[in-house]
Amino acid sequence: MLNFFKKLQHNLHSFINGFVWPRRHKAAATQKQPSVQRAIGIADITFSILERLNNKNLARCALVCRDWGAIVHDILWKGRSDSGVSVRPILGLLDEFYIEHRMARFSGALSPTSWARFNQTLYAGHIGVLDLNLRDLSCTPWFLAAMLDSIHSPMKLPVLNKLHVTVSQNPIELQLATKFFSSNVTHFVADISRGYASATGRRHHARIDSLIPVFRDPLDPHTSTLATAYPLDEFFAAVHQRMPHIRILEVNVRDSDGAVDAFGPLVNMLLALKELTSLSLPPYILSISLVAALSTHQTLRNIVAIGRDSTTRNAVFKWDDSDVIVTQPVARIEGSSARLAELSVTVPIHTFLPFFSKQFDPKNLTSLKVIIPGEVRMSDTFKAALSVIVDRCWSLENLIVSLEQSYDNPWCVNYDVLEPLRNCKRLIVLEITSRFTTAIDNEEFKMLVSRWPRLKHLTLDGPDAVPIHPGDQASLSLVAVVELLRIYCPSISNFTSQVSMILRPNWFIEPGLCRRMNNLRAVTLLIGSLTPTPTLPIAAYLKQILPGQCKLTYHPTVHQTAPEFYLMEWETRRSALLAFTGELTQTLEQIDSGTTKQSSCIDLLWIIDLNLSTTQLL
């Protein structure tokens, strides 16, 4: 028995020495060298995983342990690429800040020392992406004025890389936003809405030296002598003075009146940013006068129009003065414009031809977006513009053109107009949108797409396009479009056009006609005419050729308000196409839910595995 206890004591002593002392030595070693997690990069992996979570789940993860809490703190105060640090967390660090009735308030007067906690390295020193939304902050003008008065010098944000500012043309908001400018910013986005509203419809400008807005009205003898203030001038000057290393710039001035007044300072700001490579502006600012002014820029490569929707052909608003910019006389280009790889420009058709033919060198352009304001009265003029683009843009891959035609002198974009584009064999994206639907048939469509083997995105009609006459029928067949795109454009992923829904009899037994186009991601079909084919075979065909991840959009080509001429005919067309579209929608929903009755050969074939070959089906 004694030997047993001696042996047990020896074993326990060895176990304790092997368990307790290594942990003690490990704890001492961690004080002198990095942890094992940091040594093998587990912390970086955890950061990458947690960074993909939303804020609610991040808050839960912060309660797991201290290490995760520190990682969550870094994520929230560093900001993400899609959503940076907002204003509310910054205000939450102020002792005087509180919220009452959903309004931001201060319990006392602010001073520069109120920002001492925010200026610590733990907070301001971590911010890499900042989303400064002052326009939508629920507060009074006096709240913003108190913030502005308490910040005597610009904030120190040493690692700030991307800054997104959302303000209105309020002098206090603009000046407060400049306090967060940092010389490290390389990506800057400014979303600037309208300033103070005009009560009489005439243009007014607020003075900067008063918290309560003071307006100048040239028709009012009491205010006509006041000095006019342009708040955007100082804002644009501060951008290039305090953030000289900007490479990606997006400025969306939603009030074209203010943009017209500040057009000169805007151009000076762009020219002063020597490292600028990508520029995004509203369409009404992208005039050829701006392109000419920026021709001397040494690093600018991309000029992009804000807004992906190319179907919005009206580049200006009804109440603005943007034509002052669009119709400015073109200064002579002093530098080489051949550096540009991507260009978006708003230009009248009569100005585009001489500018693109003589004054501008687009040989290195790979992407071109042309917005043609005003009415284009002749198809030959538009064809000449496309011919100039094809002849001078040798490397063109993406082409987007948006134009209007006159209701008094209507004409359709047809094959004769689009024929010059057959020589653009490098096309990947092509969008031609106009007021009226495109008029091409199956053979003409084949002659076009057979020259574009790399095409991925094709739009020949915008969703708001309408026919010229109520009796116009779509000459482009859905089946023919699908087959031609499958043969000549195997990489096609997005397609929009007016089509006819007619299906040939026994289409389901033709070899290869039911093969799925797995690359398609978005299809918009404009139903241009009625069809004798029932909706059930059409729905079955659409379900078979389109993959599950493809977004299908379809609607009739009808006027929102019937024109004055042929009123009864337009109303008849509208009613018929809307009824057909509604029935097609209902049929597709029934197929999705599996409630369609098996009452035809098409239904029986729909149940069969359509991945089988045609021989097996027969």
C-alpha positions as CSV (number, residue, x, y, z in Angstrom):
1,M,0.0,0.0,0.0
2,L,2.9,2.3,0.9
3,N,4.5,1.7,-2.5
4,F,1.2,2.5,-4.2
5,F,1.0,5.9,-2.5
6,K,4.6,6.7,-3.3
7,K,4.0,5.9,-6.9
8,L,0.8,8.0,-7.0
9,Q,2.7,10.9,-5.4
10,H,5.4,10.7,-8.0
11,N,2.9,10.6,-10.8
12,L,1.0,13.6,-9.4
13,H,4.2,15.6,-8.9
14,S,5.2,14.9,-12.6
15,F,1.7,15.9,-13.8
16,I,1.7,19.1,-11.8
17,N,5.2,20.1,-13.0
18,G,4.2,19.4,-16.6
19,F,0.9,21.3,-16.4
20,V,1.4,24.2,-14.1
21,W,4.9,25.3,-14.8
22,P,4.7,25.4,-18.6
23,R,1.6,27.6,-18.3
24,R,3.5,29.9,-15.9
25,H,6.5,30.0,-18.3
26,K,4.1,30.7,-21.2
27,A,2.5,33.6,-19.4
28,A,5.9,35.0,-18.8
29,A,7.0,34.5,-22.4
30,T,3.9,36.4,-23.7
31,Q,5.0,39.5,-22.0
32,K,8.2,39.6,-23.9
33,Q,7.2,38.5,-27.4
34,P,4.1,38.6,-29.6
35,S,1.3,36.2,-29.0
36,V,1.0,32.9,-31.0
37,Q,-2.1,34.2,-32.7
38,R,-0.3,37.2,-34.0
39,A,2.7,35.2,-35.0
40,I,0.8,32.8,-37.2
41,G,-1.6,35.6,-38.4
42,I,-4.8,34.3,-36.7
43,A,-5.7,37.9,-35.7
44,D,-5.5,39.0,-39.4
45,I,-7.7,36.1,-40.4
46,T,-10.2,36.9,-37.7
47,F,-10.3,40.5,-38.8
48,S,-11.0,39.5,-42.4
49,I,-13.9,37.3,-41.2
50,L,-15.5,39.7,-38.8
51,E,-15.2,42.5,-41.3
52,R,-17.8,40.9,-43.4
53,L,-20.5,40.9,-40.7
54,N,-23.1,43.6,-40.1
55,N,-22.9,45.9,-37.1
56,K,-25.5,43.9,-35.1
57,N,-23.5,40.7,-35.4
58,L,-20.2,42.6,-34.8
59,A,-21.6,43.9,-31.5
60,R,-22.3,40.3,-30.4
61,C,-18.8,39.2,-31.4
62,A,-17.2,42.0,-29.4
63,L,-18.5,40.2,-26.2
64,V,-16.7,37.0,-26.9
65,C,-13.3,37.9,-25.5
66,R,-10.9,40.9,-25.3
67,D,-9.1,40.0,-28.5
68,W,-12.3,39.9,-30.5
69,G,-13.4,43.2,-28.8
70,A,-10.2,44.9,-29.9
71,I,-10.7,43.6,-33.4
72,V,-14.3,44.8,-33.6
73,H,-13.1,48.2,-32.3
74,D,-10.6,48.4,-35.1
75,I,-13.2,47.4,-37.7
76,L,-15.8,49.9,-36.6
77,W,-13.4,52.8,-36.3
78,K,-11.4,52.0,-39.4
79,G,-14.4,52.0,-41.6
80,R,-15.2,49.7,-44.5
81,S,-14.9,50.3,-48.2
82,D,-18.7,50.4,-48.7
83,S,-19.6,52.2,-45.5
84,G,-17.3,54.3,-43.4
85,V,-17.4,55.7,-39.9
86,S,-20.6,57.9,-39.7
87,V,-21.2,61.1,-37.8
88,R,-23.2,59.6,-34.9
89,P,-20.3,57.5,-33.4
90,I,-18.1,60.7,-33.5
91,L,-20.7,62.8,-31.8
92,G,-21.1,60.0,-29.2
93,L,-17.6,60.7,-27.9
94,L,-18.6,64.3,-26.9
95,D,-19.8,64.6,-23.3
96,E,-22.2,67.4,-24.3
97,F,-24.0,65.4,-26.9
98,Y,-27.4,63.8,-26.4
99,I,-30.5,62.9,-28.4
100,E,-34.0,64.2,-27.5
101,H,-37.1,63.6,-29.6
102,R,-34.8,62.1,-32.3
103,M,-33.0,65.4,-32.6
104,A,-29.2,65.8,-31.9
105,R,-28.6,68.3,-29.2
106,F,-25.8,69.7,-27.0
107,S,-26.3,70.1,-23.2
108,G,-23.8,73.0,-23.1
109,A,-21.4,75.1,-25.1
110,L,-18.7,73.2,-27.0
111,S,-15.1,74.0,-26.9
112,P,-11.9,72.7,-28.6
113,T,-11.3,70.4,-25.5
114,S,-14.7,68.7,-26.2
115,W,-13.0,66.9,-29.1
116,A,-10.0,65.7,-27.0
117,R,-11.4,62.1,-26.7
118,F,-12.1,61.9,-30.5
119,N,-8.6,63.2,-31.3
120,Q,-7.0,60.2,-29.5
121,T,-5.1,57.7,-31.6
122,L,-7.7,55.1,-30.6
123,Y,-10.4,56.9,-32.5
124,A,-9.3,59.6,-35.0
125,G,-6.0,57.7,-35.6
126,H,-7.9,54.6,-36.7
127,I,-10.4,56.1,-39.2
128,G,-9.6,55.0,-42.8
129,V,-13.0,55.5,-44.4
130,L,-15.2,58.4,-43.2
131,D,-18.9,58.9,-44.2
132,L,-19.6,62.5,-43.2
133,N,-23.3,62.9,-43.8
134,L,-24.2,66.4,-42.5
135,R,-27.3,66.8,-44.8
136,D,-29.3,64.0,-43.3
137,L,-28.3,64.6,-39.6
138,S,-31.4,65.4,-37.6
139,C,-30.4,68.7,-36.0
140,T,-30.9,72.4,-36.2
141,P,-28.6,74.9,-38.0
142,W,-27.4,76.1,-34.6
143,F,-26.2,72.6,-33.8
144,L,-23.9,72.6,-36.8
145,A,-22.8,76.1,-36.1
146,A,-21.8,75.1,-32.6
147,M,-19.7,72.2,-34.0
148,L,-18.1,74.6,-36.5
149,D,-17.2,77.2,-33.8
150,S,-15.6,74.5,-31.5
151,I,-13.2,73.2,-34.2
152,H,-10.5,75.8,-34.6
153,S,-8.1,73.7,-36.7
154,P,-8.6,70.8,-39.1
155,M,-9.0,67.4,-37.5
156,K,-6.0,65.1,-37.5
157,L,-6.9,62.0,-39.4
158,P,-3.5,60.4,-40.2
159,V,-4.8,57.2,-41.9
160,L,-7.9,58.6,-43.6
161,N,-7.9,57.2,-47.2
162,K,-11.5,57.6,-48.4
163,L,-13.8,60.5,-47.5
164,H,-17.5,60.7,-48.5
165,V,-19.1,64.0,-47.8
166,T,-22.9,64.5,-48.1
167,V,-24.0,68.2,-47.6
168,S,-26.3,70.8,-49.0
169,Q,-25.2,74.2,-50.4
170,N,-25.3,75.5,-46.9
171,P,-22.2,77.6,-46.0
172,I,-22.1,76.1,-42.5
173,E,-22.3,72.5,-43.7
174,L,-19.6,73.1,-46.4
175,Q,-17.2,74.8,-44.0
176,L,-17.8,72.1,-41.3
177,A,-17.0,69.4,-43.9
178,T,-13.7,71.0,-44.8
179,K,-12.6,70.6,-41.1
180,F,-12.3,66.8,-41.8
181,F,-10.2,67.1,-44.9
182,S,-6.9,65.3,-44.7
183,S,-3.9,65.3,-46.9
184,N,-3.9,61.5,-46.9
185,V,-7.2,61.2,-48.8
186,T,-6.9,59.5,-52.2
187,H,-10.6,58.8,-52.8
188,F,-13.1,61.7,-52.3
189,V,-16.8,61.7,-52.9
190,A,-18.9,64.9,-52.5
191,D,-22.7,64.6,-52.8
192,I,-24.0,68.2,-52.8
193,S,-27.7,69.0,-52.9
194,R,-29.5,72.2,-53.4
195,G,-29.1,75.0,-51.0
196,Y,-31.8,77.3,-49.6
197,A,-35.0,77.1,-51.5
198,S,-36.1,80.0,-53.7
199,A,-39.5,81.4,-52.7
200,T,-40.2,83.2,-56.0
201,G,-38.5,80.9,-58.4
202,R,-35.7,83.4,-59.1
203,R,-32.1,82.6,-58.3
204,H,-30.9,83.6,-54.8
205,H,-27.6,83.3,-53.1
206,A,-27.1,83.1,-49.4
207,R,-24.6,85.2,-47.5
208,I,-22.0,83.3,-45.5
209,D,-21.6,85.8,-42.6
210,S,-25.0,85.0,-41.0
211,L,-26.5,81.9,-39.5
212,I,-29.9,83.0,-40.6
213,P,-29.9,82.9,-44.5
214,V,-30.0,86.3,-46.2
215,F,-30.9,86.1,-49.9
216,R,-30.1,88.4,-52.7
217,D,-32.8,89.2,-55.2
218,P,-31.9,91.5,-58.1
219,L,-35.5,92.6,-58.3
220,D,-35.8,93.6,-54.7
221,P,-34.3,97.1,-54.0
222,H,-33.6,96.2,-50.4
223,T,-31.4,93.1,-51.1
224,S,-30.2,93.8,-54.6
225,T,-27.1,95.6,-53.3
226,L,-26.0,92.8,-51.0
227,A,-22.8,91.0,-51.9
228,T,-23.4,87.7,-53.6
229,A,-21.8,84.7,-51.9
230,Y,-20.9,81.5,-53.7
231,P,-20.3,78.8,-51.0
232,L,-19.1,76.2,-53.5
233,D,-16.1,78.4,-54.5
234,E,-14.4,78.1,-51.1
235,F,-15.3,74.4,-50.8
236,F,-13.7,73.5,-54.2
237,A,-10.6,75.6,-53.2
238,A,-10.2,73.7,-49.9
239,V,-10.4,70.4,-51.7
240,H,-7.3,70.8,-53.7
241,Q,-5.4,72.8,-51.0
242,R,-6.0,70.3,-48.2
243,M,-6.3,67.0,-50.2
244,P,-3.7,67.4,-53.0
245,H,-3.2,63.6,-53.4
246,I,-6.7,62.7,-54.6
247,R,-6.7,60.1,-57.3
248,I,-10.4,59.2,-57.5
249,L,-12.9,62.1,-57.4
250,E,-16.7,62.1,-57.6
251,V,-18.5,65.4,-57.3
252,N,-22.3,65.3,-57.7
253,V,-23.7,68.8,-57.5
254,R,-27.5,68.2,-57.7
255,D,-28.2,71.9,-58.2
256,S,-27.0,73.0,-61.7
257,D,-27.5,76.6,-60.8
258,G,-24.8,76.4,-58.2
259,A,-22.6,74.3,-60.6
260,V,-22.9,77.0,-63.2
261,D,-21.8,79.7,-60.7
262,A,-18.9,77.6,-59.5
263,F,-17.8,76.1,-62.9
264,G,-14.6,78.1,-62.9
265,P,-13.5,77.1,-59.4
266,L,-14.4,73.5,-60.2
267,V,-12.2,73.5,-63.3
268,N,-9.3,75.1,-61.3
269,M,-9.7,72.4,-58.6
270,L,-9.5,69.6,-61.2
271,L,-6.4,71.1,-62.8
272,A,-4.8,71.6,-59.4
273,L,-5.2,67.9,-58.5
274,K,-2.0,66.6,-60.2
275,E,-2.5,62.9,-59.3
276,L,-6.1,62.7,-60.4
277,T,-6.8,59.6,-62.5
278,S,-10.6,59.1,-62.4
279,L,-13.3,61.8,-62.4
280,S,-17.1,61.4,-62.0
281,L,-19.4,64.3,-62.6
282,P,-23.1,64.8,-63.4
283,P,-24.0,64.6,-67.1
284,Y,-24.8,68.3,-67.4
285,I,-21.3,69.3,-66.4
286,L,-19.6,66.9,-68.8
287,S,-19.5,69.4,-71.7
288,I,-16.9,69.5,-74.4
289,S,-15.7,72.8,-72.8
290,L,-14.7,70.9,-69.7
291,V,-13.0,68.2,-71.8
292,A,-11.1,70.9,-73.6
293,A,-10.1,72.5,-70.3
294,L,-8.9,69.2,-68.9
295,S,-6.9,68.3,-72.0
296,T,-3.7,69.5,-70.3
297,H,-4.1,67.2,-67.3
298,Q,-1.2,64.8,-67.2
299,T,-2.6,61.9,-65.2
300,L,-6.4,61.9,-65.9
301,R,-7.5,58.7,-67.6
302,N,-11.3,58.3,-66.9
303,I,-14.1,60.9,-67.1
304,V,-17.3,59.2,-66.1
305,A,-20.9,60.3,-65.9
306,I,-22.6,59.7,-62.5
307,G,-25.5,57.3,-62.7
308,R,-25.5,54.0,-64.5
309,D,-29.0,54.5,-66.0
310,S,-28.3,55.4,-69.6
311,T,-32.0,55.5,-70.4
312,T,-32.4,58.9,-68.7
313,R,-31.8,61.0,-71.8
314,N,-32.6,64.3,-70.3
315,A,-29.3,65.3,-68.9
316,V,-30.6,68.6,-67.5
317,F,-33.5,69.5,-65.2
318,K,-36.4,71.7,-66.2
319,W,-35.5,74.4,-63.7
320,D,-31.8,74.6,-64.2
321,D,-29.3,76.6,-66.3
322,S,-27.1,73.7,-67.3
323,D,-27.3,74.6,-70.9
324,V,-25.0,77.5,-70.0
325,I,-22.3,74.8,-69.5
326,V,-23.3,72.4,-72.3
327,T,-23.4,75.2,-75.0
328,Q,-20.3,77.0,-73.9
329,P,-17.9,77.8,-76.8
330,V,-15.1,75.3,-77.0
331,A,-11.6,76.5,-76.1
332,R,-8.8,75.2,-78.2
333,I,-7.3,72.0,-76.8
334,E,-3.8,72.8,-75.6
335,G,-2.6,69.4,-74.6
336,S,-2.9,65.9,-75.8
337,S,-6.3,64.3,-75.2
338,A,-5.0,60.9,-76.2
339,R,-4.3,60.0,-72.6
340,L,-8.0,59.5,-71.9
341,A,-9.2,55.9,-71.7
342,E,-12.8,56.5,-70.6
343,L,-14.9,59.5,-71.5
344,S,-18.5,60.7,-70.8
345,V,-19.6,63.8,-72.5
346,T,-22.8,65.8,-72.9
347,V,-22.8,67.5,-76.3
348,P,-25.3,68.7,-78.9
349,I,-25.2,66.8,-82.1
350,H,-24.2,69.7,-84.2
351,T,-21.2,70.4,-81.9
352,F,-20.1,66.8,-81.5
353,L,-19.1,66.2,-85.2
354,P,-16.5,69.0,-85.5
355,F,-15.2,68.5,-82.0
356,F,-14.7,64.7,-82.4
357,S,-13.4,65.1,-85.9
358,K,-10.9,67.8,-85.6
359,Q,-10.3,69.0,-82.0
360,F,-10.2,65.8,-80.1
361,D,-8.0,62.8,-80.3
362,P,-9.9,59.7,-79.1
363,K,-7.6,57.0,-80.4
364,N,-6.9,55.4,-77.0
365,L,-10.5,55.5,-75.8
366,T,-11.8,52.2,-74.7
367,S,-15.1,53.5,-73.1
368,L,-17.3,56.3,-74.5
369,K,-20.6,57.6,-73.3
370,V,-22.3,60.3,-75.3
371,I,-25.4,62.1,-74.1
372,I,-27.0,64.2,-76.8
373,P,-29.3,66.8,-75.3
374,G,-32.0,68.4,-77.5
375,E,-33.7,66.9,-80.4
376,V,-31.9,65.0,-83.2
377,R,-34.1,65.7,-86.2
378,M,-32.4,63.5,-88.9
379,S,-31.1,60.0,-88.8
380,D,-28.3,60.8,-91.2
381,T,-26.8,63.2,-88.7
382,F,-26.8,60.5,-86.0
383,K,-25.3,57.9,-88.5
384,A,-22.5,60.4,-89.3
385,A,-21.8,60.7,-85.5
386,L,-21.5,56.9,-85.2
387,S,-19.2,56.8,-88.3
388,V,-16.9,59.4,-86.7
389,I,-16.8,57.3,-83.5
390,V,-16.0,54.1,-85.4
391,D,-13.3,55.8,-87.5
392,R,-11.5,57.5,-84.7
393,C,-11.9,55.2,-81.7
394,W,-9.7,52.3,-82.8
395,S,-9.7,50.6,-79.3
396,L,-13.3,51.2,-78.4
397,E,-14.9,48.4,-76.2
398,N,-17.8,50.1,-74.4
399,L,-20.1,52.5,-76.3
400,I,-23.2,54.1,-74.7
401,V,-25.2,56.7,-76.7
402,S,-28.4,58.4,-75.6
403,L,-30.4,60.7,-77.8
404,E,-33.8,62.2,-78.5
405,Q,-36.0,62.6,-81.5
406,S,-38.7,65.1,-82.2
407,Y,-42.4,64.0,-81.9
408,D,-43.0,66.4,-84.7
409,N,-40.5,64.7,-87.0
410,P,-40.2,61.1,-85.6
411,W,-37.7,58.6,-86.9
412,C,-36.5,55.2,-85.7
413,V,-33.0,53.9,-85.3
414,N,-32.7,51.2,-87.9
415,Y,-30.0,49.0,-89.4
416,D,-28.9,51.7,-91.8
417,V,-28.0,53.9,-88.9
418,L,-26.3,51.2,-86.9
419,E,-24.4,49.7,-89.8
420,P,-21.1,51.7,-89.1
421,L,-20.9,49.8,-85.7
422,R,-20.2,46.6,-87.6
423,N,-16.6,47.7,-87.8
424,C,-16.3,47.8,-84.0
425,K,-15.2,44.2,-83.5
426,R,-13.9,44.8,-80.0
427,L,-17.2,45.8,-78.5
428,I,-18.1,44.4,-75.1
429,V,-20.8,46.8,-74.1
430,L,-23.2,48.6,-76.5
431,E,-26.2,50.7,-75.5
432,I,-28.2,52.7,-78.0
433,T,-31.2,54.3,-76.4
434,S,-33.6,56.8,-78.0
435,R,-37.1,58.1,-77.7
436,F,-38.6,55.6,-80.2
437,T,-38.1,51.8,-80.5
438,T,-35.5,50.4,-82.8
439,A,-36.6,49.0,-86.1
440,I,-34.5,46.0,-87.2
441,D,-35.4,42.5,-88.3
442,N,-33.9,39.1,-87.6
443,E,-31.5,39.2,-90.6
444,E,-30.3,42.7,-89.8
445,F,-29.7,41.7,-86.2
446,K,-27.6,38.7,-87.4
447,M,-25.5,41.0,-89.6
448,L,-24.8,43.2,-86.5
449,V,-24.1,40.7,-83.8
450,S,-22.0,38.4,-86.0
451,R,-19.3,41.1,-85.9
452,W,-19.2,41.4,-82.1
453,P,-17.9,38.0,-80.7
454,R,-16.8,39.6,-77.4
455,L,-20.2,41.3,-76.7
456,K,-21.5,40.9,-73.1
457,H,-24.0,43.7,-72.7
458,L,-26.4,44.8,-75.5
459,T,-29.2,47.4,-75.2
460,L,-31.0,48.5,-78.3
461,D,-34.0,50.1,-76.6
462,G,-34.6,51.9,-73.3
463,P,-37.5,50.9,-71.1
464,D,-39.2,54.2,-71.9
465,A,-39.0,53.8,-75.7
466,V,-42.3,53.9,-77.6
467,P,-43.3,53.1,-81.2
468,I,-44.0,55.9,-83.6
469,H,-47.4,54.6,-84.7
470,P,-49.9,52.6,-82.7
471,G,-49.9,49.9,-85.3
472,D,-46.2,49.3,-85.3
473,Q,-45.2,45.6,-84.8
474,A,-41.9,44.3,-83.5
475,S,-40.0,42.6,-86.3
476,L,-37.3,41.1,-84.1
477,S,-38.2,37.6,-82.8
478,L,-37.4,36.4,-79.3
479,V,-36.3,33.0,-80.5
480,A,-34.1,34.4,-83.3
481,V,-32.5,36.8,-80.8
482,V,-31.7,34.0,-78.4
483,E,-30.3,31.7,-81.1
484,L,-28.2,34.4,-82.7
485,L,-26.7,35.6,-79.4
486,R,-25.9,32.0,-78.5
487,I,-24.1,31.4,-81.8
488,Y,-22.2,34.7,-82.2
489,C,-22.0,36.2,-78.7
490,P,-21.5,33.3,-76.3
491,S,-20.4,35.6,-73.5
492,I,-23.6,37.7,-73.5
493,S,-24.8,38.4,-70.0
494,N,-27.2,41.3,-70.3
495,F,-29.7,42.0,-73.1
496,T,-32.5,44.7,-73.6
497,S,-34.6,45.1,-76.8
498,Q,-38.1,45.1,-78.2
499,V,-39.0,41.6,-79.4
500,S,-41.9,39.7,-80.7
501,M,-43.1,36.7,-78.6
502,I,-44.1,34.5,-81.6
503,L,-42.9,30.9,-81.2
504,R,-42.8,28.5,-84.1
505,P,-45.0,25.4,-83.9
506,N,-43.2,22.4,-82.3
507,W,-40.3,24.6,-81.2
508,F,-39.6,22.1,-78.3
509,I,-38.5,19.3,-80.7
510,E,-36.0,21.4,-82.7
511,P,-32.4,20.4,-81.8
512,G,-30.6,23.0,-79.7
513,L,-33.6,25.3,-79.4
514,C,-34.1,24.6,-75.7
515,R,-30.5,24.8,-74.6
516,R,-30.0,27.1,-71.6
517,M,-27.9,30.2,-71.8
518,N,-26.0,30.0,-68.6
519,N,-24.1,33.3,-68.9
520,L,-27.3,35.4,-68.9
521,R,-27.7,37.5,-65.8
522,A,-30.3,40.2,-66.8
523,V,-32.8,40.2,-69.7
524,T,-35.3,43.0,-70.4
525,L,-37.9,42.3,-73.0
526,L,-40.0,45.1,-74.4
527,I,-43.2,43.5,-75.7
528,G,-43.8,45.4,-78.9
529,S,-46.8,43.6,-80.3
530,L,-49.4,40.9,-79.6
531,T,-48.7,37.3,-80.6
532,P,-51.0,34.4,-81.5
533,T,-48.8,32.1,-79.4
534,P,-50.4,31.3,-76.0
535,T,-48.7,32.6,-72.9
536,L,-48.0,29.1,-71.5
537,P,-45.5,28.0,-74.2
538,I,-43.8,31.5,-74.0
539,A,-43.4,31.1,-70.3
540,A,-42.1,27.6,-70.6
541,Y,-39.6,28.7,-73.2
542,L,-38.4,31.6,-71.0
543,K,-38.0,29.3,-68.1
544,Q,-36.0,26.8,-70.1
545,I,-33.5,29.1,-71.8
546,L,-32.9,31.5,-68.8
547,P,-30.8,30.2,-65.9
548,G,-32.1,30.5,-62.3
549,Q,-29.9,33.5,-61.4
550,C,-31.0,35.5,-64.4
551,K,-33.3,38.5,-63.7
552,L,-36.1,38.7,-66.2
553,T,-37.9,42.0,-66.8
554,Y,-40.6,42.6,-69.4
555,H,-43.2,45.3,-70.0
556,P,-45.2,46.6,-73.0
557,T,-44.0,49.4,-75.2
558,V,-46.8,51.9,-74.7
559,H,-47.1,55.6,-74.0
560,Q,-47.6,56.6,-70.4
561,T,-50.1,59.2,-71.7
562,A,-51.7,58.6,-75.1
563,P,-50.6,61.2,-77.7
564,E,-53.1,63.5,-79.2
565,F,-53.2,61.8,-82.6
566,Y,-54.8,58.3,-83.0
567,L,-56.1,58.4,-79.4
568,M,-58.4,55.4,-79.7
569,E,-55.7,53.3,-81.5
570,W,-53.2,54.1,-78.7
571,E,-55.7,53.2,-76.0
572,T,-56.5,49.9,-77.7
573,R,-52.8,49.0,-78.0
574,R,-52.2,49.9,-74.4
575,S,-55.1,47.7,-73.1
576,A,-54.2,44.7,-75.3
577,L,-50.4,44.8,-74.4
578,L,-51.1,45.3,-70.7
579,A,-53.5,42.4,-70.6
580,F,-51.0,40.2,-72.4
581,T,-48.2,41.2,-70.0
582,G,-50.4,40.5,-67.0
583,E,-51.3,37.1,-68.3
584,L,-47.7,36.2,-69.0
585,T,-46.7,37.3,-65.5
586,Q,-49.4,35.1,-64.0
587,T,-48.3,32.1,-66.0
588,L,-44.7,32.5,-65.0
589,E,-45.8,32.7,-61.3
590,Q,-47.8,29.6,-61.7
591,I,-44.9,27.7,-63.2
592,D,-42.6,28.9,-60.4
593,S,-45.1,27.6,-57.8
594,G,-45.8,24.4,-59.7
595,T,-49.6,25.0,-59.9
596,T,-49.8,24.9,-63.7
597,K,-52.3,22.3,-64.9
598,Q,-50.9,19.7,-67.3
599,S,-53.3,20.3,-70.2
600,S,-51.1,20.4,-73.2
601,C,-48.1,18.8,-74.8
602,I,-45.9,21.7,-73.6
603,D,-46.9,21.0,-70.0
604,L,-46.0,17.3,-70.3
605,L,-42.6,18.2,-71.8
606,W,-42.1,20.7,-69.0
607,I,-42.3,17.9,-66.4
608,I,-39.8,15.8,-68.3
609,D,-36.1,16.5,-67.5
610,L,-35.3,19.0,-70.3
611,N,-31.6,18.2,-70.0
612,L,-32.3,15.1,-72.1
613,S,-31.5,15.2,-75.7
614,T,-34.1,15.7,-78.4
615,T,-33.8,12.1,-79.6
616,Q,-34.5,10.8,-76.1
617,L,-37.6,13.1,-75.8
618,L,-38.9,11.8,-79.1
